[in-house]
Amino acid sequence: DFVIFTYDPGPKNIAAAGRIFDQRGAVVAEMLPGTVPNTLTWDGRMNGRPATSGVYVYRITGDGKTFTGTIVVAR
């Protein structure tokens, strides 16, 4: 399973970066650039293994801006 985030790079063509955190604030994964331009992906893995069911927080940053939200993994 994958989560794909699409972003607008704006006129400066900014490349965004993203991380996934667990509910305690520990980093679970770094998002990777997707196969399509202006996308970031998370493969649902935590330390190389499938993430356990639960709520995770994403943080995407770029051009001095930060966007956060939640993702639910249900297995």
N, C-alpha and C positions, 0 to 999 in steps of 0.2 A: 504494500500500500504506500502511496505517496501523497503528500500535500504539496500543491504547487501554488506559489504566490506570484502574481503578476504585478509589476510596478511600472510607473511612468518615470523614465530617467530625466525628464525635464530638458530644458535647453542646454544645460551643462553636461548632459549625457552621463549623469552620475550612476555609478554601479553601487547598488545596495548590498548590505551584508545582513545576515540574520542568524539568530540563535534560538534554540529551544531550551526551556527550563522546566524543571519539575516544580511541584507546588512549594517546595522548600527553598527554591531559588537556585538550586544547583544546575549547572549547565549539563544538558542531556546530549545535545548535538549542535554542530555548526551546520547551517543551511548551505547547500551547494548551488552553484549556478545551474539553471535548468538547460535543457537542450534547445529551448526556444529563447531568443533574446529577451532580456528584461524580466526574467523569472528566477525565483529561488525555490529550491525543493528540500523537503525532508522525507527520508525514506521510512520513517516510523521506527527507526532503530535507536537503541540506547546502548552505548558501549559495544556495538557490533551485534547486539541481540535485539529481537523484537521488543519494543517498549511495552510495558505492562499497561493494562487498562487503567485509565484515569484521565485527569485533566492536566494539560500542559500549557505553558505560556510561551508565546512566540514574541520576539522583539526584532524588528527590522529597522535598520538605521541607514541614513544616507543624506548627504547635503545638510547636515546639522539637524535633521528631523528624526524622530523616533516614533514608531508605530508599534503598539502592543495589542495582544488579544489572546484568546484561548482556543485550544484544540482539544477535542475529546477523542481518546482512543478507546474503542470498545472491542473486545475480543470475545 
